Amino acid sequence: MYCDFTPKNENKLYVEVENVDKLREVIEGHLEEFNNMSKKPMNLVIFRFVVCDPITFTLSSLRCFDPPSAEA
């Protein structure tokens, strides 16, 4: 699993996630920040493992919206 928003990743390069629990904390922190600023907050529950792993799905989806390397 790879992402570009891990702590201490100033260059925004895709790096391998070494600690999924820490990644979950980061994702939940970003979600809380978004919900505090948004007029339409997203009440999401982030699960670690399900049949279709939502964290992996979320990371894959975010690559589609992240310019300049956005890929659909």
N, C-alpha and C positions, 0 to 999 in steps of 0.2 A: 504494500500500500504506500503510495507517494502523495505528497501535498506540498504546497508552497507557502503555507502560513504557520509553520512551526515556530516556536520561540527561538530567538537568536538566529533567524534566517533573513538578514537584512537585504540580501541580494535577490530574494524571492525566487530562488531556484527550487525545482522540484527535488525533494530529498525523501529518502525512505523513512517511514514512520517507525521509530524504534519502540515507542511506548504508547500503545493504543489508549490506555487510561488517561495519560496526559493529553493526548489529542482530543479525547472526549471533553476534558475540562476546557480546552481552548475553544472548541466548537460551541460548547454551552455558554462560554463567556461572550463569544461573538454574537450568539443568538440573543442573550440577555441585553447586550449593548444595542442591538438592532431593535429589540422590542421596546426599550426605554426611549428610543428616538422616533419610532414609527407611530403613525396614526392607526395603522392596521398591524398590530403585533401578530407574530406567528407563534402559536402555542404548540410547539413540537416536543415530542419525547424522543430523545436520542437513545436508541438501544445499541448495545455493543454487538450482539450476535443474534441474528434471526435467519430464516431460510435465505432471504436476499439481504445481505449485510447493508443496512442503511448508511453506515459511515462510508463504506467503499462507494456506494451509489452516490452519496453526496459529494465526495471528492471527485468522482468522475464527472458529475454534472457541473461542478464549479468550473472545471476546465473549459466548458463550452461558453461560459460567460466572462472569462478572464482575458481581456485583450492584452497584448497584441497577438498572443498565440492561440486565440479562441478557435476551437474546432467543434463543429457540430456533427 
